[in-house]
Amino acid sequence: NFQMNEIKPMISFNNYLSFAITFVLSFGVAFEMPILMALVVKFGLVNTKTLKKHRRMAILLIFVLAAILTPPDVISQISLAIPMILLFEIGLFLSKLVETNKVEANK
């Protein structure tokens, strides 16, 4: 037996599994953001002008979400927020492409 009686593990398998599933699902959903934005523009629910107009609010919401999802240190918050902001910008670019293709198809 390699375990000492004075030392006990602080994390259980259930805690680790819960953390891993939450981590994978949250990043999976975050990486779907550009596709979701492009689909919303394609179906005409919103246009890229509106998305650009509300860019500051989106960035603020991303930082709030990152603060909620990460431990209470700034490095973790920024390390989650920056990729999400980049994904938002990629979503804007894809939305613009979808919108221009939609306009050209209507001509």
C-alpha positions, 0 to 999 in steps of 0.5 A: 500500500503506497498511500499514507494514512495522513494524506488523503486525496482532495479530489474524487473521480466524480469531481474530476469527471464533472469538471472534465465534462463541463470543460469540454461542453463549454468549450464545444458550445463556445466553438460553435458560436461562429457557425451559429452567428452565420446561421442567424444571419443566413435566416435573416433574424439579424444582420451583420450591421446589428452584430457590429453595432452591439460588439461592445455589449457582446465583449462585455458579456463574454468577459462576464461569462468568462468570469463566471466559468473560470476560477477567480483569477484574472489570468484564467478569465482572460485566457477564456475571454480572448479566444471567445472574442476571437471566435466572435470576430470570426463569426462576424466575418463568416456572417458578412460572407453569408450576407454578401452571398445572400445579396448576390443570390437575390440579384 
